[in-house]
Amino acid sequence: MSLKEKIHQDLNEALKSKEELKTSVLRLLSSSILNKEKDKRYKSGKAEDISLTDEEITDVISSESKKRKEAIELYQKGGRPELAKKEKEEMEILQKYLPDQLSEEEIRKLVKAAIVKTSAKDQKDMGKVMAELMSKTKGKADGSLVSKIVKESLS
């Protein structure tokens, strides 16, 4: 079963069991996936339906999850804990569809290996290290955390 089918199935189950928050989040996610498919179809110039791969859907989910994370921070700074709590609940629903996230320790190991592989010496080599890491961490780690660890390691 593809990731898109799983999301659709879970949406139907959430509708039947009247889980309002989950229904809302999965509808929004389905809409984002549909928009991404339309973008892909438009860019390809083809009239037929173009479905996203599971990896592309994971990117959409990561993007939606990141939006929630940013909103949580803003709501907490703005003194709106009730809105931050709602965003956190939405983010938890989205993260169930993402691959297991790498721990900071695992990311540090990958960074060290990438630095050795690319022979990076200082901050100027950060691009080479990040390029090496992105294929290994995509969808499994927050890019800003990976970037922060790379900067620390190259300092």
N, CA, C and O of each residue as an XYZ file, in Angstrom:
620
protein
N       0.851     -1.180      0.000
C       0.000      0.000      0.000
C       0.896      1.242      0.000
O       1.830      1.355      0.794
N       0.590      2.156     -0.899
C       1.392      3.384     -0.976
C       1.039      4.310      0.194
O       0.019      4.140      0.861
N       1.895      5.267      0.414
C       1.692      6.226      1.496
C       0.416      7.034      1.263
O      -0.321      7.326      2.204
N       0.163      7.390      0.013
C      -1.046      8.150     -0.327
C      -2.300      7.331     -0.012
O      -3.271      7.864      0.524
N      -2.280      6.047     -0.341
C      -3.425      5.176     -0.047
C      -3.635      5.041      1.458
O      -4.768      5.036      1.940
N      -2.524      4.933      2.197
C      -2.601      4.820      3.665
C      -3.240      6.073      4.256
O      -4.095      5.977      5.136
N      -2.832      7.241      3.780
C      -3.390      8.508      4.268
C      -4.880      8.561      3.959
O      -5.686      8.947      4.805
N      -5.239      8.172      2.740
C      -6.656      8.180      2.342
C      -7.481      7.213      3.198
O      -8.586      7.544      3.626
N      -6.943      6.031      3.440
C      -7.631      5.034      4.277
C      -7.804      5.569      5.706
O      -8.880      5.448      6.291
N      -6.738      6.162      6.264
C      -6.813      6.715      7.618
C      -7.788      7.883      7.698
O      -8.449      8.077      8.718
N      -7.878      8.663      6.621
C      -8.839      9.763      6.573
C     -10.265      9.218      6.638
O     -11.102      9.742      7.374
N     -10.534      8.174      5.872
C     -11.875      7.567      5.900
C     -12.208      7.023      7.289
O     -13.327      7.189      7.773
N     -11.232      6.373      7.928
C     -11.444      5.844      9.276
C     -11.693      6.981     10.280
O     -12.548      6.866     11.158
N     -10.939      8.069     10.139
C     -11.112      9.215     11.043
C     -12.481      9.847     10.851
O     -13.107     10.288     11.816
N     -12.948      9.891      9.608
C     -14.294     10.415      9.333
C     -15.364      9.548     10.001
O     -16.287     10.062     10.632
N     -15.228      8.226      9.854
C     -16.204      7.296     10.433
C     -16.218      7.358     11.952
O     -17.278      7.275     12.573
N     -15.038      7.505     12.549
C     -14.970      7.538     14.017
C     -15.088      8.953     14.580
O     -14.918      9.171     15.780
N     -15.381      9.909     13.701
C     -15.624     11.300     14.089
C     -14.468     11.935     14.884
O     -14.689     12.667     15.849
N     -13.236     11.636     14.454
C     -12.054     12.261     15.046
C     -11.809     13.570     14.286
O     -11.188     13.575     13.224
N     -12.300     14.668     14.841
C     -12.286     15.936     14.131
C     -10.877     16.428     13.789
O     -10.613     16.816     12.651
N      -9.978     16.412     14.767
C      -8.638     16.931     14.531
C      -7.905     16.099     13.477
O      -7.308     16.650     12.552
N      -7.953     14.786     13.617
C      -7.272     13.905     12.660
C      -7.873     14.074     11.271
O      -7.143     14.112     10.280
N      -9.196     14.175     11.189
C      -9.868     14.380      9.910
C      -9.385     15.678      9.263
O      -9.062     15.712      8.076
N      -9.342     16.724     10.051
C      -8.916     18.032      9.562
C      -7.478     17.993      9.050
O      -7.189     18.495      7.964
N      -6.583     17.398      9.829
C      -5.164     17.327      9.447
C      -4.993     16.497      8.180
O      -4.258     16.898      7.277
N      -5.654     15.356      8.099
C      -5.494     14.484      6.936
C      -6.146     15.076      5.679
O      -5.675     14.843      4.566
N      -7.215     15.832      5.858
C      -7.805     16.530      4.705
C      -6.833     17.576      4.169
O      -6.627     17.693      2.961
N      -6.244     18.327      5.086
C      -5.274     19.343      4.692
C      -4.073     18.696      4.002
O      -3.580     19.205      2.996
N      -3.614     17.588      4.543
C      -2.480     16.868      3.959
C      -2.842     16.354      2.560
O      -2.049     16.478      1.627
N      -4.026     15.784      2.421
C      -4.471     15.293      1.105
C      -4.533     16.435      0.096
O      -4.168     16.273     -1.068
N      -4.994     17.573      0.554
C      -5.066     18.753     -0.302
C      -3.665     19.210     -0.723
O      -3.449     19.574     -1.879
N      -2.729     19.188      0.207
C      -1.345     19.574     -0.112
C      -0.732     18.612     -1.121
O      -0.016     19.027     -2.032
N      -1.019     17.319     -0.952
C      -0.507     16.309     -1.888
C      -1.107     16.537     -3.272
O      -0.397     16.468     -4.276
N      -2.400     16.805     -3.330
C      -3.079     17.056     -4.602
C      -2.481     18.289     -5.287
O      -2.252     18.282     -6.497
N      -2.232     19.345     -4.507
C      -1.636     20.559     -5.076
C      -0.245     20.275     -5.643
O       0.115     20.781     -6.706
N       0.527     19.467     -4.931
C       1.872     19.105     -5.394
C       1.783     18.296     -6.692
O       2.598     18.472     -7.598
N       0.781     17.402     -6.773
C       0.584     16.622     -8.003
C       0.214     17.534     -9.168
O       0.687     17.346    -10.289
N      -0.633     18.522     -8.895
C      -1.012     19.476     -9.947
C       0.207     20.258    -10.415
O       0.390     20.471    -11.614
N       1.042     20.687     -9.472
C       2.285     21.388     -9.803
C       3.160     20.524    -10.708
O       3.679     20.986    -11.724
N       3.309     19.274    -10.318
C       4.154     18.333    -11.063
C       3.592     18.131    -12.476
O       4.346     18.093    -13.448
N       2.268     18.003    -12.581
C       1.620     17.813    -13.876
C       1.825     19.053    -14.752
O       2.108     18.942    -15.945
N       1.679     20.232    -14.143
C       1.837     21.488    -14.881
C       3.277     21.634    -15.392
O       3.500     22.020    -16.540
N       4.245     21.320    -14.529
C       5.651     21.444    -14.910
C       6.050     20.439    -15.984
O       6.922     20.717    -16.807
N       5.411     19.271    -15.975
C       5.753     18.251    -16.971
C       5.093     18.552    -18.314
O       5.552     18.077    -19.353
N       4.018     19.339    -18.295
C       3.320     19.672    -19.530
C       2.440     18.558    -20.056
O       1.958     18.626    -21.187
N       2.226     17.530    -19.243
C       1.409     16.391    -19.661
C       0.001     16.535    -19.106
O      -0.204     17.096    -18.029
N      -0.968     16.019    -19.860
C      -2.359     16.143    -19.451
C      -2.799     15.024    -18.505
O      -3.743     15.195    -17.734
N      -2.113     13.879    -18.565
C      -2.552     12.746    -17.738
C      -2.243     12.967    -16.257
O      -1.445     13.830    -15.889
N      -2.892     12.170    -15.432
C      -2.656     12.238    -13.992
C      -1.232     11.827    -13.675
O      -0.720     10.839    -14.201
N      -0.606     12.596    -12.813
C       0.751     12.269    -12.369
C       0.700     12.127    -10.859
O       0.389     13.081    -10.147
N       1.005     10.941    -10.380
C       1.010     10.698     -8.940
C       2.393     10.944     -8.371
O       3.405     10.779     -9.052
N       2.414     11.335     -7.122
C       3.681     11.536     -6.433
C       4.206     10.202     -5.931
O       3.432      9.300     -5.611
N       5.507     10.084     -5.864
C       6.111      8.897     -5.266
C       5.995      9.024     -3.746
O       5.708     10.102     -3.227
N       6.217      7.924     -3.046
C       6.181      7.972     -1.583
C       7.209      8.965     -1.041
O       6.966      9.635     -0.038
N       8.356      9.053     -1.710
C       9.397      9.992     -1.270
C       8.914     11.439     -1.414
O       9.154     12.269     -0.537
N       8.242     11.730     -2.511
C       7.709     13.087     -2.722
C       6.605     13.398     -1.714
O       6.495     14.528     -1.241
N       5.794     12.405     -1.390
C       4.739     12.593     -0.391
C       5.373     12.823      0.979
O       4.885     13.640      1.761
N       6.456     12.108      1.270
C       7.183     12.320      2.525
C       7.686     13.754      2.608
O       7.664     14.357      3.681
N       8.140     14.307      1.482
C       8.577     15.709      1.458
C       7.426     16.650      1.800
O       7.606     17.619      2.536
N       6.244     16.360      1.263
C       5.064     17.184      1.549
C       4.729     17.108      3.048
O       4.450     18.125      3.683
N       4.762     15.902      3.592
C       4.457     15.714      5.019
C       5.496     16.443      5.872
O       5.146     17.090      6.859
N       6.762     16.339      5.496
C       7.827     17.035      6.229
C       7.599     18.536      6.217
O       7.776     19.211      7.231
N       7.213     19.044      5.080
C       6.946     20.476      4.942
C       5.790     20.908      5.847
O       5.874     21.930      6.529
N       4.715     20.121      5.844
C       3.560     20.436      6.699
C       3.943     20.360      8.173
O       3.511     21.186      8.977
N       4.749     19.374      8.520
C       5.194     19.206      9.898
C       6.074     20.382     10.327
O       5.974     20.873     11.451
N       6.929     20.817      9.417
C       7.810     21.955      9.711
C       6.987     23.224      9.939
O       7.315     24.029     10.811
N       5.927     23.401      9.163
C       5.046     24.564      9.355
C       4.458     24.551     10.760
O       4.363     25.593     11.409
N       4.061     23.361     11.228
C       3.497     23.239     12.573
C       4.543     23.592     13.632
O       4.255     24.295     14.601
N       5.756     23.093     13.427
C       6.841     23.342     14.379
C       7.109     24.840     14.504
O       7.274     25.358     15.608
N       7.151     25.533     13.364
C       7.380     26.976     13.370
C       6.220     27.706     14.049
O       6.431     28.660     14.797
N       4.996     27.249     13.781
C       3.823     27.871     14.390
C       3.833     27.686     15.910
O       3.467     28.596     16.654
N       4.255     26.503     16.362
C       4.333     26.234     17.809
C       5.256     27.252     18.473
O       4.915     27.839     19.500
N       6.429     27.453     17.873
C       7.385     28.416     18.433
C       6.798     29.817     18.483
O       6.947     30.522     19.481
N       6.130     30.221     17.403
C       5.534     31.561     17.362
C       4.415     31.719     18.392
O       4.322     32.749     19.060
N       3.571     30.703     18.517
C       2.476     30.768     19.490
C       3.014     30.804     20.920
O       2.463     31.500     21.773
N       4.083     30.061     21.185
C       4.662     30.071     22.535
C       5.262     31.437     22.843
O       5.112     31.945     23.954
N       5.937     32.029     21.870
C       6.508     33.365     22.062
C       5.407     34.407     22.249
O       5.566     35.375     22.993
N       4.289     34.189     21.560
C       3.168     35.128     21.626
C       2.251     34.897     22.811
O       1.243     35.589     22.953
N       2.578     33.940     23.660
C       1.754     33.689     24.840
C       0.412     33.042     24.523
O      -0.588     33.337     25.178
N       0.384     32.166     23.529
C      -0.866     31.477     23.156
C      -0.679     29.970     23.282
O      -0.622     29.268     22.272
N      -0.581     29.457     24.534
C      -0.307     28.025     24.728
C      -1.390     27.109     24.167
O      -1.093     25.988     23.755
N      -2.641     27.567     24.144
C      -3.721     26.717     23.628
C      -3.566     26.476     22.129
O      -3.844     25.380     21.643
N      -3.121     27.506     21.391
C      -2.900     27.334     19.954
C      -1.638     26.501     19.695
O      -1.593     25.707     18.755
N      -0.623     26.689     20.533
C       0.602     25.897     20.415
C       0.279     24.418     20.644
O       0.812     23.548     19.955
N      -0.590     24.140     21.608
C      -0.973     22.756     21.925
C      -1.678     22.107     20.725
O      -1.416     20.951     20.392
N      -2.574     22.865     20.085
C      -3.300     22.341     18.918
C      -2.322     22.031     17.776
O      -2.426     20.986     17.135
N      -1.379     22.935     17.527
C      -0.386     22.718     16.474
C       0.473     21.493     16.794
O       0.830     20.727     15.900
N       0.800     21.316     18.076
C       1.617     20.172     18.493
C       0.852     18.870     18.231
O       1.437     17.893     17.764
N      -0.429     18.853     18.525
C      -1.249     17.661     18.270
C      -1.305     17.354     16.768
O      -1.235     16.195     16.359
N      -1.433     18.413     15.955
C      -1.461     18.223     14.505
C      -0.122     17.669     14.011
O      -0.082     16.778     13.162
N       0.970     18.210     14.554
C       2.300     17.760     14.152
C       2.496     16.282     14.505
O       3.104     15.537     13.736
N       1.985     15.857     15.664
C       2.108     14.455     16.074
C       1.376     13.531     15.106
O       1.852     12.434     14.812
N       0.223     13.970     14.611
C      -0.529     13.172     13.636
C       0.285     13.047     12.349
O       0.400     11.957     11.788
N       0.846     14.157     11.884
C       1.637     14.153     10.651
C       2.876     13.272     10.770
O       3.239     12.575      9.823
N       3.523     13.302     11.927
C       4.772     12.570     12.089
C       4.583     11.054     12.069
O       5.550     10.313     11.890
N       3.368     10.596     12.248
C       3.101      9.160     12.156
C       3.306      8.653     10.730
O       3.483      7.453     10.516
N       3.283      9.564      9.751
C       3.436      9.187      8.351
C       4.861      9.398      7.844
O       5.161      9.113      6.684
N       5.733      9.896      8.713
C       7.128     10.105      8.346
C       7.965      8.920      8.802
O       7.597      8.221      9.747
N       9.094      8.692      8.130
C       9.987      7.634      8.612
C      10.501      7.995     10.004
O      10.458      9.160     10.397
N      10.984      7.009     10.748
C      11.532      7.286     12.070
C      12.611      8.350     11.953
O      13.463      8.293     11.067
N      12.566      9.315     12.854
C      13.525     10.410     12.840
C      14.845      9.972     13.471
O      14.866      9.203     14.432
N      15.933     10.472     12.916
C      17.253     10.173     13.443
C      17.483     10.941     14.739
O      17.050     12.086     14.871
N      18.155     10.320     15.683
C      18.493     11.011     16.928
C      19.664     11.951     16.651
O      20.342     11.829     15.630
N      19.894     12.884     17.563
C      21.001     13.823     17.397
C      22.331     13.068     17.344
O      23.234     13.440     16.594
N      22.441     12.012     18.141
C      23.659     11.199     18.163
C      23.904     10.539     16.795
O      25.032     10.515     16.302
N      22.836     10.007     16.195
C      22.962      9.368     14.882
C      23.356     10.397     13.817
O      24.160     10.114     12.929
N      22.775     11.598     13.925
C      23.115     12.659     12.973
C      24.588     13.032     13.105
O      25.281     13.216     12.105
N      25.063     13.141     14.349
C      26.477     13.487     14.583
C      27.411     12.442     13.947
O      28.448     12.792     13.384
N      27.033     11.164     14.041
C      27.848     10.101     13.430
C      27.876     10.259     11.905
O      28.928     10.125     11.279
N      26.709     10.546     11.316
C      26.634     10.737      9.868
C      27.453     11.955      9.439
O      28.116     11.930      8.403
N      27.404     13.019     10.244
C      28.158     14.237      9.938
C      29.657     13.942      9.952
O      30.384     14.350      9.046
N      30.112     13.234     10.980
C      31.541     12.893     11.068
C      31.974     12.083      9.851
O      33.027     12.345      9.270
N      31.167     11.106      9.466
C      31.492     10.273      8.307
C      31.532     11.111      7.027
O      32.404     10.917      6.180
N      30.588     12.039      6.893
C      30.529     12.890      5.699
C      31.726     13.835      5.638
O      32.257     14.099      4.560
N      32.148     14.342      6.787
C      33.314     15.235      6.829
C      34.565     14.468      6.394
O      35.381     14.987      5.632
N      34.712     13.246      6.876
C      35.864     12.421      6.494
C      35.803     12.118      4.994
O      36.809     12.235      4.295
N      34.634     11.734      4.507
C      34.485     11.350      3.099
C      34.781     12.516      2.155
O      35.395     12.330      1.105
N      34.335     13.731      2.539
C      34.519     14.894      1.666
C      35.819     15.640      1.950
O      36.137     16.613      1.266
N      36.571     15.193      2.950
C      37.827     15.855      3.369
C      37.602     17.320      3.719
O      38.444     18.170      3.430
N      36.476     17.608      4.337
C      36.141     18.989      4.709
C      37.029     19.456      5.854
O      37.327     18.705      6.783
N      37.443     20.712      5.764
C      38.341     21.264      6.778
C      37.697     22.409      7.572
O      37.889     22.513      8.784
N      36.935     23.265      6.886
C      36.356     24.423      7.576
C      34.974     24.772      7.009
O      34.408     24.018      6.217
N      34.444     25.926      7.427
C      33.096     26.350      7.042
C      32.905     26.429      5.531
O      31.795     26.227      5.038
N      33.976     26.721      4.789
C      33.874     26.837      3.328
C      33.437     25.524      2.691
O      32.853     25.518      1.607
N      33.719     24.414      3.365
C      33.389     23.090      2.837
C      32.005     22.598      3.271
O      31.637     21.453      3.011
N      31.254     23.461      3.924
C      29.946     23.050      4.458
C      29.012     22.541      3.352
O      28.278     21.575      3.561
N      29.036     23.178      2.190
C      28.170     22.772      1.076
C      28.425     21.331      0.642
O      27.489     20.579      0.371
N      29.694     20.957      0.580
C      30.050     19.581      0.182
C      29.518     18.582      1.209
O      28.985     17.532      0.851
N      29.672     18.924      2.488
C      29.229     18.031      3.563
C      27.703     17.904      3.542
O      27.166     16.803      3.661
N      27.015     19.026      3.391
C      25.544     19.006      3.369
C      25.027     18.203      2.172
O      24.055     17.458      2.294
N      25.677     18.354      1.022
C      25.264     17.595     -0.166
C      25.398     16.100      0.089
O      24.544     15.311     -0.316
N      26.466     15.725      0.755
C      26.702     14.311      1.090
C      25.632     13.796      2.059
O      25.183     12.654      1.956
N      25.234     14.653      2.994
C      24.294     14.229      4.044
C      22.829     14.198      3.608
O      22.057     13.374      4.098
N      22.446     15.073      2.707
C      21.025     15.234      2.397
C      20.358     13.941      1.933
O      19.209     13.682      2.292
N      21.045     13.140      1.157
C      20.422     11.896      0.696
C      20.207     10.915      1.852
O      19.295     10.089      1.818
N      21.054     11.019      2.868
C      20.951     10.097      4.000
C      19.974     10.575      5.070
O      19.451      9.770      5.841
N      19.727     11.888      5.116
C      18.886     12.424      6.193
C      17.537     12.937      5.712
O      16.689     13.292      6.531
N      17.323     12.984      4.413
C      16.088     13.547      3.868
C      14.860     12.833      4.427
O      14.719     11.617      4.290
N      13.987     13.594      5.049
C      12.770     13.037      5.636
C      12.988     12.368      6.983
O      12.028     12.018      7.668
N      14.250     12.188      7.366
C      14.548     11.490      8.616
C      15.115     12.430      9.675
O      15.254     12.050     10.838
N      15.442     13.664      9.269
C      15.999     14.620     10.219
C      15.678     16.034      9.766
O      15.548     16.304      8.572
N      15.553     16.921     10.722
C      15.293     18.323     10.434
C      16.555     18.931      9.820
O      17.635     18.857     10.406
N      16.414     19.526      8.652
C      17.557     20.100      7.943
C      18.298     21.157      8.750
O      19.522     21.257      8.669
N      17.562     21.946      9.530
C      18.222     22.987     10.323
C      19.081     22.375     11.429
O      20.129     22.922     11.771
N      18.650     21.255     11.984
C      19.453     20.574     13.007
C      20.719     19.991     12.374
O      21.807     20.093     12.942
N      20.571     19.388     11.208
C      21.724     18.826     10.503
C      22.719     19.950     10.194
O      23.920     19.797     10.414
N      22.221     21.064      9.691
C      23.071     22.203      9.366
C      23.805     22.722     10.598
O      24.994     23.034     10.535
N      23.090     22.813     11.720
C      23.686     23.298     12.971
C      24.831     22.371     13.411
O      25.897     22.838     13.812
N      24.599     21.074     13.333
C      25.618     20.096     13.736
C      26.836     20.163     12.809
O      27.974     20.060     13.269
N      26.597     20.336     11.511
C      27.704     20.459     10.559
C      28.537     21.692     10.881
O      29.766     21.633     10.881
N      27.867     22.813     11.156
C      28.579     24.046     11.499
C      29.436     23.850     12.738
O      30.599     24.252     12.767
N      28.855     23.225     13.769
C      29.592     22.966     14.999
C      30.815     22.101     14.724
O      31.903     22.367     15.234
N      30.628     21.068     13.917
C      31.702     20.123     13.640
C      32.832     20.737     12.820
O      33.990     20.342     12.956
N      32.496     21.700     11.972
C      33.501     22.326     11.118
C      34.178     23.528     11.791
O      35.134     24.085     11.252
N      33.689     23.918     12.951
C      34.276     25.080     13.647
C      35.562     24.713     14.355
O      36.184     25.567     14.987
